[in-house]
């Protein structure tokens, strides 16, 4: 249960005459997790609740007059007038077009996608399973405006949102930061490490979100929402395998009782290395071995007080071969993470809820580079990251259409590591204190205004304030307009400030820059959503401005002490960074001003209850306004097309999915480009008796590979391996009410 669910529970407990709702499907079975909205016909004021495992929830009409019920579950919905009864059974019927799902805003309140003033994409559990993917990076490939490079590569599985890179995107799990050595590994959290098997859904908020989520969110937010048990006891098994020695196994078990719930998920993933160039001794994608586990529990200590605990961990090992200036090198890297969170939700009175969280996380990485076929000592390196965080949120309902919230946060981050940071194992540390407020107000029956802001006090960069404002106007039950503006602040992370890495294989070095300025952003969005019985259409215009964007820059190859000292003076690097001679030297530097802007179109059409087609198109412009050069690694045009076909009586589901990419700039200075391409994927599943399901998937059905591999001197810009296949089995068990 989320913070908003506890508030609704408190309201029901104190109310004199609540209406009890029971949501069922056409077979009469309860629909757990269904959202019931109660709208006052005259004022447009809405209340909502989320059904429990038995399909039940309660709301209390606050005014006299006529009300209308809107209820929605996975591919089910119903609309009807509120009858004069204390107990209402709402039978949901299959819908042709998927309904808007609930998402969790930065204020930790569940709301429908349509209620958010900024564009929020949501991938449900069913959509995740209908790809057969086991990694978050793979699942995100099919979202409009989100770019994730494909392939089992040795690079970090990062992402772009509306042309803003991974280092400016905040990755969360259940609303708390995921660690992954920001500023060290391309500045990104590696989404290749994040399992999709434990997730109930994935949410992607686009545009600046610093006012709600804090630093690192100036380009958007990816929130990985883990599954919640819905039955007295339930569980499942998965086993799949395929090309490249892929083997994925997962088991989960959970239960939800009257006052206690828990969920346990464990998985193991394997994949072999591969090369793309003929007879190449090097690998493009490393051999991967990953194990992960998640445990979460929640106890309702009192009717108004609940306590939750979550523990999460993974261990990943990669092995590959790289070419260096002195010969072939074998590389081994092991990274692991552990995180622990305690969450307390307390309903102080019918309209006021307090949530407090304590969070601790650690990330550890060890790597070893060993010469192959020649003498030489192995070169070790390690990195350790620690994060401690405390926060509290107070929410107060001021009438049916007015929610006021505020919160305070304290966080402490520590980096240390040999051959990774100035200070090595002594490390570097930073703290931040944040205060934020948000007011969501139903100004008119169909107009909702959201305003808010955040003040940050950073131990290295002092104070900063960022505001946010947005409106949602519902023209009718089918048409919605939204617009938003937000500003963002992102302090350089410790990796960008104090990085000191000398690569023993390729004779280059990367050093941090303590003279960096924080990044500041402005984000505008405006859009429309139209939803009818058979089709859905959406359009979003966006513009993101970033000042002092931080990126890596090649500054030369100093051969003498004089050349090295001149570089240090030019860029303000202190001598104690102690860079080496004779190596290509990269530093982090601020780019004056960049922008990304464009338009996103998305839609869906249901030909029949069995066949539906959906698609999206994104047009993107991304430039450095000082040099007037386009930003590299971005596609001007991208598109997505998907067709789903379902035969419920036979338990069959099949889909074909295509992704299309235009030319992409490789180097802004030289103007070199990567070639356009398209990739098609296919998936089919069959449900059998006793909750058994088998599935088969073909990724890169058209065997799309970089055309440069066919040249007399083969090379590549894309690491796509080519066509791969996977087959698997799922088994679910459990007991419902």
N, C-alpha and C positions, 0 to 999 in steps of 0.2 A: 504494500500500500504506500502511496506517495503522500507527500505533505498535504496536497489538496484533498486526498481521500480522508485523511485524519480530520481536516477541518470540516468536511461534510459530515463525518461521523459525529463530531462534537455538536454540530448544529442539530442533527437528528436527535441526539440524546437530550438536549435542552428544550426541543420543540414540543408543543402540545399536540399537534395533529399532522404528523408527516404522512406523505403518500408513499406506500411501499410498492416498488416496481419489481416485476419478475420478467426477465427476458428469456424467450425460448425460441428455438429454431422450428422449421416446419414439422419436424418429427416429435416436437414436444420436449426436446432436451434443453437444459439450461445453456445459455450463451455466456460463458465467463468472459469478463473483460469488455463486454458491450458498454458503449457510452450512451447514456440517456440524457437528453437535453429537454428542459421544460421552458418554453418561451411564452411570455405574456403577450397576448394578441394586440393589446392597445399600445403598450410602451416598448415592446421589443426586448425587455429585460430577460436574461436567460440564467438558468441554473443548470448544473450538470452533475452527474454522479457516474461512477464506474461500477459495473456489476461484479460481484464476488464469484467464487467458484460455483455457487448455486444459482447464479444468474440474477441475484437480488441486489438492490440498492434503494436508497430512500431520499426524497426531496420534500421540502416544505414550501408550498406556495406562499409568497410573502404579501401578495395583494389579492383582492377579490377581482373577479372577472374571468374571461375565457383564456384558457391556456392550450397550447398545442405541444404534443410529444414528438420529438425526433429521436429515434434510436438507431444505432449502427453497430455492427460487428464485422468480422472478416467476411467480406462479400455478401453481407446481409444488412437489411435496413427496413425501417417501418416509420410511417408518419400517421398520426391520428390525433383527434381532439382528446383532451383530458376528461374522462368521465367523472361523475360525482361519487367516486368510490375511494375508500382508504387503501384498497389493494387492487393494483392494475397489472394484468398480464399483457405483455407486449410480444406478439408473435412476429419475429423478423422473417422476411422473405428474401430469397436470392435477388441480387441486383445485377444489372448488366454492367454497370460501371462501378469500379471500386470507390468506396466512400472515403472521405478524408479521415485519417487516423489521428489519434491523440499523439502529441509530442510534448516534450518537457522543456520549458523555457529555462533561461539562465536563472530565473527566480525560483526554479524548482517546482513550478506549478504546471500541472498537466492541462493542456488546452488542445483544441482541434487545430489542424494545420491552417484552416481557413481563418482562425482567430489571430494568427500571428501577423504583425505588420511587415515582417521581412519574409523572404521566400525560404521555406524550410522543406527539404526533401526527406521523405521517410521510406525506408525499405523494411517491409514487414518480414516476420519469420517465414511466412509462406513464399514470399518473393526470394528470400535468401536460399531456401531449399530448392526452388525451381531453377537454380543455376547449377547446383551440385558443387559449388565452390566451398572451400574450407578456410580461405583467407579473406580478411576484410579488404585487402588491396584488390583482390579479384572482383569482389562483389561491387565495389564502388565504380568499376569501369563503366557501368551502364546508367549512370546518373547524368542528366543534362548539366552542362556547365562545370563538370568535374572531370579532370584528366588524370588518369593513373597509367603509367607505363606498364605494359604487359611483360610477362616472362619471368622465369625463375632466375633473376639476375643477381650478380654480386653487389649491385648498387642497392641503395635503400628504397624500399617501397613507399614512395611519397606520393603526393597528390597536388593538383592545382585546383583552386575554386575560383571561377570567374577570372582566370589569369593570374591569381595571386598564389605564390609558391608555398610549399609545405612549411617552411620555417615561420611563416606568418599565420599558420592555421593551427588552432588549438585542438588537440585530440584528448577526449575524455572517455572514461568508462563509468557509467552511472553518475555522471556529473563531476567526477574527480579526475585530476590530470593523470595521463599515462606517461610514464618516464621512458626515455629512449635516447639520452645523450644529445639534447638539442645543442646545435652549434658545432658538434663534433662530426657526426655522420650527415653531412650535407644540411645540417640544421633541422632535420626532420625526425619525427617519430616513425619508426619503420613499421608500416602497416602489413608487411609480409609476416611479421611476428604475431599479429593479432588474429586469434581464431574466431571465425564466424559461427562456429557450432554452438557456442554458449549464449548467443545473442537472441533476444526476442525481437529486436529491430535495431536499425541504424538510422540516426538522424543527422542531417547535414544542414546547418544554418549558414546562409550565404551572406557575405558582406561583413562590414565591421561590427563586432559584437563585444567590444571591450567594456562597454558600460555595464553589461551583465556578467560577462565571463572573466574579465580582467585581461592582463597582458597576454600576449601571444595570440589573441583572437582578432587581430585587425583584418584578417582575410576571411575569417569564417570559423566554424566550429564543427567538428565531427564528434558526435556523442554515441558511444557504443552502449546500448541498453541491454543488460543481461536478462535472461529469462526469469520469470516469476512463476512458481508453482500455482496451479489453478484447481487442484483436486486434492482429496484426502491423501492420496499417494499416487505417484506417477513416475515414469522413467522411460529411458530409451537407450538403444544401442545403434551405432553406425559403423559399418565397415565398407571401405571403398578402395579401389586401386586402379592403376592404369599406366599410361606411357611414362617414360623416364623413371621407372621404378617407384612411382607414386603409391603410397600406402597411407591411408588415413583411418584411424580408429577413434571412436569416442563413446563414452558411456555417461549418462546423467541420471540422477535420481532426486526427487523432491517430494515435498508434502506440504499441505496447507490445512491446518486444524483450526479450531475456533480461536486460539490465542497464539499459536506458534506456527511458523512456517520455516522451511529450509530448502536449499537447493545445492546440489553437488554435481560438478561437471569435470571430467578429466578426459584428456585427449593426447594422442601421439600422431605425429605426422612425419613422413619420410619422402625424400625426393632425391634422385641422382643428379650428378653434375652433367653438363653438356657443353659442346663446342659448336661453333657455327662455321668456322673456316676449315677447309679441307686439310686433314692431317695435322691440325693445329695441336701443339702440346699444351696449350693454355685452355682454360675453361672460361666460358661466358657466364654460365650459371653454376654456382657451387653445389656440392652435395650438402643436403640439409637434413638435420635431425632435430625435431622439436617436440617437447613434452610440456603440457600445461595443465593446471588444475585451478578450479574456482570453488569456493564454498561461501554461502551466504545464509544468514538466518535472521529472523525477526520475531520478537516476543512482545505481545500486547500486555504490558505489566499492569496497566490500569485502563479503564475505558478511555481515558484521555492521554495516556502516556504509552509510547511504544519505543523499543530499543532494538537496533539492528547492528549486525556485525558482518563484515565481508573480508575474506582473505583470498588473494589471487597471486599466482606465481607461474612463470614459465622458464624453461631452459632451452636454449637454442645453440646448435653447433653446426658450423659450416666449414667445409674443406674445399679448396680450389687451387689452381696453379696460375701464376701470373708471370709475364715476361718483364724483366728489368734490364737496365743498361749493362748489368754484369752477368746476365744469364737467367735461367729459369728458377723460379722461387715457388715453394709450396707454402700456402697460407692456411692457417687454422685459426678460427675465431669462435669463441664461446661467449655468449651473453645470456644474462638471466635477470629476472626482476621479481621482486616480492612487494606486495602492497597490502595494507591493513587499514580498515576504516570502521569507525564506530559512529552510528547515527542515532540521535534521540529526537523524537517528535512529540511535542507536548501541546495539547489543546488547552490553552489557558482559560478560555471561555468560549461561548458559542461562535464568536467571530474573530478570535485571535489565536494564532498558532505560532509556536516557537520551534525552530529546528536548529540543532547544534551538531557539528561534525568534527571528529578528530581523525586525521589521516596521516599515515607514514608510509613512505615508499622508498625502495632502493633499486638501483640498476648497477650491474657489474659486468664489465667486459674485459676479456683477456684475449690477446692475439699473439701469434708466433709466426714469423716468416723465416723459412729455412732454405738455404741454397740447395739446388738439385744438381747432382753430377759434378760438383766442384767443392773444394774446401771452403769453409766459412762458418762462423758461429751463428746460431739462430738469433734473431732479433725479437725480443719480447716487447710488449706494450700492454698497458692496462688502463682502465678508466673506471671510476666509481662515482656514482651520483646518488645523493640523498635528498629527500624532500620531506619536510614536516609542515603540516598545515592544520590550522584551527579556524573554523568559521561558524557563524550563527546568522540565522535569518528570522525576522519577525514579520508575520503577515497578518493584516487586519482587514476584514470585510466591512466596508462602510456602506451598507445597503446592498441591494441586489445587484447593482451595476457598478460597484466601485471597490477596487482592491488596491490597498496601499501596502507596499513592502519595503523593507530595508535590511541591510546586513553589514556585518563587519568580518574581515578576513585577515589572518596573519599567516605568512608562509616564510619558510627558510629553505634555501637550496645550497647544497655543498657539492662541489666537483673536486676530485683529486685523481691523479693517475700518472704513472711513469710514461715518458715520451708522449704525453697528451696535453699537459698543462704546465704553465709556469707555476712553480711551487711543488710540482710532482705530488708526492703523497702527503705533503702538508695541506695542499688544496687551496681553494678559493671559496668564499661564502658570501651570500647576499640574502637580505631579508626585505620583505615588503609588507606594508599595512594598507588595507583597502577598506573604503566605506562606500556603499552604494544605496540607491533608493530608486523605486519605480512606482508609478501611479498609473493604474489601468482603470479607465473611467468610461462608462457608457454614457456619453454626452447627450445623444439623441437616440431614439428607438433603434436606429440602424447604424449609428456612427459610434465607433469606439476609438478613444484617444489614449495613447500610451506615451508617457514622458518619463525620463529618468536620467540618471547620471552616476558617475563613479569618480571618487578621488583616491589617488594612489600616492603613497609615500614610499619611495624606493631608497634603500640604504646607499646606493651609489649615485642615483640621478635625481634625488629630491622628489618634489611633488608634481603631480599632473592631474588635470580634471578633464573628463570626457563626457559630453551629453549624448542623449539619444531621444528621438521622437518618432512616432509612427501613428498612422491612422488606418482604420479598416472601415469601409463603408459597404454595407450590404444593400445593393440596389433591389434585390429580390431574393427569394429562396434559392435561385439558380445563379445569380450574378453577384460577384464580389469584387470590389476595388480596394487596393492597398497601396500605401506609399510610406517610405521611411527615410530617415536621415540619421547617421551616427558618426561619431568621431572615435578614433582609436589611438592608443598609446602602447608602444611595446619597447621595453628596455632591452638593450643587447643582453643576450644570455652569457653565462660565464664562459662557454666555449668560444664565442666570438670575441670576448674580451681578452682571454688568457690562453687560448689554444697555442700549443707549441708541439708540432708533430713533424718529425723527420722520417720520411718514408724510406726504409732501407732497401726496397726493391726497385723503385723507379727514380730515385735521386731527385726528389722534389721535397719541399717543406712548406708547411702552412703555419703561419704565426698569427696570433690574435692582435687586436688593436685596442688598447685601453683608452684611446681618444675618440672612440665611436660616439655618435649622438644617438639618442633614442629615435625610433621610427614613430611618425605620426600619420594618421590616415583620416580620410573623409569618405563616406560611403553613402550613395543615393540609390534608392530602388523605387520603382513604380510598376504596378502590374494589375492584371485583371484575371479572374478565374470564372469560367462558365461551366456549369455542370447540369446536364440534362439526363433523361432516362437512358439514352443510348450513347451519348458522347460527352466528352469533357475536353475543354480547351483552356490553355493558359498562356499568357504572355508576360514577360518581365523585362523591363529596361533597367540597366545597371551602370553605374559609374563609380570607380574606386580611385582615389588619389592617395598616393603615399609619398611623404617627404622623408628624406634621409633613409631610404631603403638600404638595408645592409646586404652586401653580396661579396663574394670572394673576387679578388683581382690579382692577376699576374703582374708583379712589379719589377721583374728582371731576374738575372742570374749573376749575383755578385761573385767576381773571381778574386778580388783582392780585399784586404781589410778596409782600404780607403773607399772602395765602391760600396761595401757593406755599410760602413758608417754613414755614408751619404744617403743611402736608402732609409736607414733608421731615423736620421734627422728629418728627411723629407716627409715621412709619414708619422713622425712623432712616436716611434716605437722605442721604449726604454732599452738600454743596453743589456739589462738582466734577462731579456728574452733570449739572448745568446744564440741567434740563428747561425747556421753553418755556411761555409763558403762552397762555391761550385755547385749549387743546386738551384733549380727553378724555385722562385720564392713567391708564394701567394700570401696575401693578407686579406683581412676583412675590411671593407671600406663602405662609406655611405655614398649612395647615388642621390643626387640632389632631388629630383622629382620624377616620378613615373606615374602613369595612369593606365588603367584597364577599363574598357567600356564595351557595351554590346547589348545584345538582345537574346533572350531565351524564349523559344516557342516549344510547347509540349501539348500533347493531345492523346485522346484515346477514343476508339469507336468500337461498339459491340454490334457485330452483324447478327449474331444470335446469342443465346445463353452459353453456347459452346465455343464460339469463335470471337475473339477480340483482338484488335490491333492497336498498338500504341507506338508513339514515336516522339522525337524531340530534335530540335536544331538549335545550335548556338553560334552566333556570330560574335567574334571577339577582335577588338583592337587593343594592342598593348604597346606603349611607347615610353621611351625616356625623353621627356620634354626638353632636356638640356642639349642632348646630342641629336635629337630628332630621329633616333634609330629605334626600330622595332625591338621588342624584347625577345630574346631567344627562347627556344623550347616551348613555343605556343603555336597552336593551330588557329588560323583565321576562321575556318569553318569546321564544325564537327556535327555529326548527326547520329541518331540512334533509331533503330526500327526493331519492333518486336511483334510477333504474332503468337498468340496462345490458343490452343485448342484443347478442350476438355470434354470427356464423355463420362459424367459422374456414375452412370449405371455400371460401367465397366471398370471404374477406378483408374481411367487413363488420363494423363495430362502430357501434352507435348508443347514445346515452343521452339521457335527459331529467332535468333537475335543477331542483328547486324550493327556494327559500329563503323562510322566513316570519318576519315581524317584528311584534311587538305594538306598542302605543303606546310612545312614547319621550319622555321629559321634555326640553323645550327650555330651560326656565329654572326652576331650583329655587325661586327666590324668588316668582315669579308663578304657578308651576304650569302654565304653558302647555305643550302637548304636540303632538308630531307624530303623524300618523295611522298606524294599522297598514297594512301592505302585504305583498305577496308578489311574487316575481319568479321566472319560469321560464326556463330556458335549454335549448337542444337542440344536439346535436352528432352528426354521422354521418361516418364515414370508410370509404374503400374502398382495400384494398391491391391493387396491380396487379403483373404480372410485373416482374422486374428491379428490385425494391426501391423501386418508386414507390408513393406513397400520396397520394390526394386527400382533402380534407375540406371540410365545410361546417358552419357554426355559426350559430345564431340566438340572440342574447343578448336578454334581456327579451322573451321570446316573447309574453307577454301584454300588452306595451306599458304596463307599470306606470309611472305618473308621479304626482307629488305632486298630490293632489286639489285643493289650494289653487290650482292653475293654472287651474281651471275657474270660480273665483269672479269676480264682476263686476270686482273689483280684484285681478288675479292676483298671487300670490306663491308662494314655495316654501320648503320646509325641506330637501327632498331634491334633489340635483343630477342625478338620473337623466335622461338624454336621452330614453330610450324605446327602442323596438325597433331593433336594429342587426343586420346580417348580415355574415358573413365567409366567404371561401372561400380555400383554399390548397392547396399541393402540397408534399410532402416527398419527398426522394430520398436514399437511403442507399447507400453504396458501401463496399467494404472487402474484406479477405481474412482468413479465420479459419485456425486451425491445421489 
